[in-house]
């Protein structure tokens, strides 16, 4: 083979290799963009005493030390922590929510959220939303109205977790209406603030529940993980990542807050 032909073949081979690399790069990027789900994390109990609380075992508990470590991790790696209302507005308008952006939420309104999570959030000036079931306020191990008002003054938003934490899809329209409308009204009267967001108890919802939530005046609602067939941009069924005892390992926490864990979990659970 002549030197000229050899040079030409090398150029062709180089072009093929570059083209293949570019193809796989862009195909990979398209795939990652498709499976990326903007991150909303969901906490419940933040305390050492979780096993003594009815219904709050290790799966729903994060120790105060682990929570502090996780918030420090977000702070030191320059994650952008945005309020849930901003997250919803961005979703609604189609505005980009880039990687390393995160929204923090808490379900049920446990007292240990005020004792252990709130001081850490305040330290880093992280916004968060705490979802409160109004019937639980003031009970043993749950937030008081004074706790709630104090947190509101320091970057913590309050959302509705209904009145009595019932399974909403099992209720008739009147029952759903009461749980969503009345909890919003009570929270607004007791806090002096507009209540804009809702968390479905146990993540349970259907189209009727979502419709009534919109009619009640909520701008959006969070679920847990509705499943792989559900869209990631439904502002009345937003997917969340549950943070639990296993997240004590910061490598696990990194994966969970990457934006790709929802896809991993949905594929894993489908199997």
C-alpha positions as CSV (number, residue, x, y, z in Angstrom):
1,X,0.0,0.0,0.0
2,X,1.4,3.4,-1.0
3,X,2.1,6.0,1.7
4,X,-0.6,8.3,0.2
5,X,-3.2,5.5,0.5
6,X,-2.1,4.7,4.0
7,X,-2.4,8.3,5.1
8,X,-5.8,8.5,3.5
9,X,-6.9,5.4,5.3
10,X,-5.6,6.7,8.6
11,X,-7.6,9.9,8.1
12,X,-10.7,7.9,7.3
13,X,-10.2,5.7,10.4
14,X,-9.6,8.8,12.5
15,X,-12.8,10.4,11.2
16,X,-14.8,7.2,11.9
17,X,-13.5,7.0,15.4
18,X,-14.2,10.7,16.1
19,X,-17.7,10.3,14.6
20,X,-18.4,7.2,16.8
21,X,-17.2,8.9,19.9
22,X,-19.3,12.0,19.2
23,X,-22.4,9.8,18.5
24,X,-22.0,7.9,21.7
25,X,-21.4,11.1,23.6
26,X,-24.5,12.8,22.3
27,X,-26.6,9.6,22.6
28,X,-25.4,9.2,26.2
29,X,-26.3,12.9,27.0
30,X,-29.8,12.5,25.5
31,X,-30.3,9.4,27.6
32,X,-29.1,11.1,30.8
33,X,-31.3,14.1,30.1
34,X,-34.3,11.8,29.5
35,X,-33.9,9.9,32.8
36,X,-32.9,12.9,34.9
37,X,-35.6,13.9,37.5
38,X,-35.1,17.1,39.5
39,X,-34.5,16.2,43.1
40,X,-37.0,16.7,45.9
41,X,-35.9,14.9,49.1
42,X,-38.4,13.7,51.7
43,X,-37.6,13.3,55.4
44,X,-39.9,12.2,58.2
45,X,-38.3,11.7,61.6
46,X,-34.9,13.3,62.5
47,X,-34.1,11.8,65.9
48,X,-32.6,9.1,68.0
49,X,-36.0,8.2,69.4
50,X,-37.7,7.1,66.2
51,X,-38.3,3.5,67.4
52,X,-40.3,4.8,70.3
53,X,-42.7,6.7,68.0
54,X,-45.7,4.8,66.7
55,X,-45.1,4.1,63.0
56,X,-41.6,5.6,62.8
57,X,-39.1,2.8,62.6
58,X,-35.6,2.9,61.1
59,X,-36.8,3.2,57.6
60,X,-38.4,6.6,58.3
61,X,-35.7,7.9,60.6
62,X,-32.5,9.8,60.1
63,X,-30.3,10.5,63.1
64,X,-29.5,14.1,64.0
65,X,-25.8,13.5,63.3
66,X,-26.6,12.0,59.8
67,X,-28.9,14.9,59.0
68,X,-26.2,17.4,60.0
69,X,-23.7,15.5,57.9
70,X,-26.0,15.5,54.8
71,X,-26.7,19.3,55.0
72,X,-23.0,20.0,55.4
73,X,-22.4,17.8,52.3
74,X,-24.9,19.9,50.3
75,X,-23.3,23.1,51.6
76,X,-19.7,22.2,50.9
77,X,-20.5,20.9,47.4
78,X,-22.4,24.0,46.5
79,X,-25.7,22.4,45.8
80,X,-28.4,25.0,45.2
81,X,-31.3,24.5,47.6
82,X,-34.5,26.0,46.3
83,X,-38.0,26.3,48.0
84,X,-40.7,23.9,46.8
85,X,-42.7,26.8,45.5
86,X,-39.9,27.9,43.2
87,X,-39.4,24.3,42.1
88,X,-43.1,24.1,41.1
89,X,-43.0,27.4,39.3
90,X,-40.0,26.3,37.3
91,X,-41.7,23.0,36.4
92,X,-44.9,24.9,35.4
93,X,-43.0,27.3,33.1
94,X,-40.6,24.7,31.7
95,X,-37.6,26.5,33.2
96,X,-34.5,24.3,33.5
97,X,-33.8,22.8,36.9
98,X,-30.1,21.9,36.6
99,X,-28.2,19.2,38.4
100,X,-27.0,19.9,41.9
101,X,-30.3,21.7,42.6
102,X,-32.4,20.3,45.4
103,X,-35.6,20.9,47.3
104,X,-36.0,19.7,50.9
105,X,-39.3,18.5,52.4
106,X,-40.5,16.9,55.6
107,X,-43.7,14.9,56.1
108,X,-45.9,14.6,59.2
109,X,-44.7,17.5,61.3
110,X,-42.8,15.7,64.0
111,X,-41.4,17.6,67.0
112,X,-37.9,16.3,66.3
113,X,-37.9,18.2,63.0
114,X,-38.0,21.4,65.0
115,X,-35.5,20.2,67.6
116,X,-32.9,18.6,65.3
117,X,-33.4,19.5,61.6
118,X,-34.5,23.2,61.9
119,X,-31.3,24.4,63.6
120,X,-29.2,22.8,60.9
121,X,-31.3,24.3,58.1
122,X,-31.1,27.7,59.8
123,X,-27.3,27.4,60.1
124,X,-26.9,27.0,56.3
125,X,-29.9,29.2,55.4
126,X,-31.5,26.3,53.5
127,X,-35.2,26.7,52.7
128,X,-37.4,23.7,53.3
129,X,-41.1,22.8,53.4
130,X,-42.7,21.0,56.4
131,X,-46.0,19.3,55.7
132,X,-48.3,19.3,58.7
133,X,-51.5,17.3,59.4
134,X,-53.5,19.8,61.4
135,X,-55.1,17.2,63.8
136,X,-51.6,16.2,64.9
137,X,-50.4,19.7,65.9
138,X,-49.7,19.9,69.6
139,X,-49.9,16.2,70.2
140,X,-47.1,14.4,71.9
141,X,-44.0,14.2,69.6
142,X,-45.5,16.6,67.1
143,X,-44.9,20.3,66.3
144,X,-46.8,23.0,68.2
145,X,-48.2,26.1,66.6
146,X,-45.4,28.1,68.2
147,X,-42.8,25.8,66.7
148,X,-44.4,26.3,63.3
149,X,-44.5,30.1,63.6
150,X,-40.9,30.3,64.7
151,X,-39.7,28.2,61.7
152,X,-41.8,30.3,59.3
153,X,-39.7,33.4,60.3
154,X,-36.6,31.6,59.3
155,X,-37.0,30.3,55.7
156,X,-39.2,27.3,56.5
157,X,-42.5,27.0,54.6
158,X,-45.5,25.1,55.8
159,X,-47.6,22.9,53.6
160,X,-50.7,20.8,54.1
161,X,-50.5,17.1,54.9
162,X,-54.4,17.1,55.2
163,X,-56.3,17.1,58.5
164,X,-56.1,13.6,59.7
165,X,-53.5,11.8,57.4
166,X,-56.1,9.6,55.7
167,X,-55.8,7.6,52.5
168,X,-57.3,10.1,50.1
169,X,-58.3,7.9,47.2
170,X,-60.6,5.9,49.5
171,X,-62.6,8.9,50.4
172,X,-65.7,10.3,48.6
173,X,-65.5,13.7,47.1
174,X,-66.9,15.4,50.3
175,X,-64.2,13.7,52.4
176,X,-61.4,14.7,50.0
177,X,-62.8,18.2,49.9
178,X,-62.7,18.5,53.7
179,X,-59.2,17.1,54.1
180,X,-57.7,19.4,51.5
181,X,-59.8,22.6,51.8
182,X,-60.2,22.6,55.6
183,X,-56.5,21.8,56.4
184,X,-55.5,24.7,54.1
185,X,-57.9,27.0,55.8
186,X,-56.8,26.0,59.4
187,X,-53.1,26.4,58.5
188,X,-53.7,29.8,57.0
189,X,-55.6,31.0,60.0
190,X,-53.1,29.7,62.5
191,X,-49.9,30.8,60.6
192,X,-51.1,34.0,58.9
193,X,-49.5,32.8,55.7
194,X,-50.9,31.5,52.4
195,X,-50.6,27.7,52.2
196,X,-49.5,26.9,48.6
197,X,-48.4,23.2,48.7
198,X,-49.7,19.8,49.6
199,X,-48.3,16.4,50.4
200,X,-50.5,13.4,49.9
201,X,-50.5,11.2,53.0
202,X,-48.5,8.0,52.1
203,X,-48.2,9.5,48.6
204,X,-51.7,8.2,47.8
205,X,-53.6,10.1,45.1
206,X,-55.6,9.7,41.9
207,X,-57.0,12.0,39.3
208,X,-59.9,13.1,41.4
209,X,-57.7,14.0,44.3
210,X,-55.4,16.0,42.1
211,X,-58.3,17.8,40.6
212,X,-59.7,18.8,44.0
213,X,-56.2,19.9,45.1
214,X,-56.0,22.3,42.2
215,X,-59.5,23.6,42.9
216,X,-58.6,24.1,46.6
217,X,-55.9,26.6,45.6
218,X,-52.7,24.6,45.9
219,X,-50.1,25.5,43.3
220,X,-48.7,21.9,43.4
221,X,-48.5,18.7,45.4
222,X,-45.8,16.1,46.2
223,X,-46.3,12.4,46.2
224,X,-43.6,9.8,47.0
225,X,-42.7,7.9,43.8
226,X,-45.8,7.5,41.5
227,X,-43.9,5.1,39.3
228,X,-42.1,4.9,35.9
229,X,-45.2,5.4,33.8
230,X,-45.9,8.8,35.5
231,X,-44.4,12.0,34.1
232,X,-41.7,13.8,36.0
233,X,-43.2,17.2,35.4
234,X,-46.7,16.7,36.8
235,X,-46.9,19.5,39.4
236,X,-49.7,17.7,41.3
237,X,-47.8,14.5,41.6
238,X,-44.1,15.4,42.0
239,X,-41.7,12.6,42.6
240,X,-39.6,12.6,45.7
241,X,-36.7,10.6,47.1
242,X,-37.1,9.2,50.6
243,X,-34.1,9.8,52.8
244,X,-33.7,7.1,55.5
245,X,-31.2,5.3,57.7
246,X,-29.3,3.9,54.6
247,X,-28.5,7.5,53.6
248,X,-26.1,7.8,56.6
249,X,-23.6,6.7,54.0
250,X,-22.7,9.9,52.0
251,X,-22.0,7.8,48.9
252,X,-25.6,6.6,49.0
253,X,-26.8,10.2,49.7
254,X,-24.8,11.4,46.7
255,X,-26.5,8.9,44.4
256,X,-29.9,9.7,45.8
257,X,-29.4,13.4,45.2
258,X,-27.9,13.0,41.8
259,X,-31.1,13.3,39.8
260,X,-30.7,9.7,38.5
261,X,-31.7,7.7,41.5
262,X,-35.4,7.9,40.7
263,X,-34.8,6.1,37.4
264,X,-32.6,3.5,39.1
265,X,-35.2,2.9,41.8
266,X,-38.1,2.6,39.3
267,X,-36.2,0.1,37.2
268,X,-35.2,-1.9,40.3
269,X,-38.7,-1.9,41.8
270,X,-40.3,-2.9,38.5
271,X,-38.1,-6.0,38.5
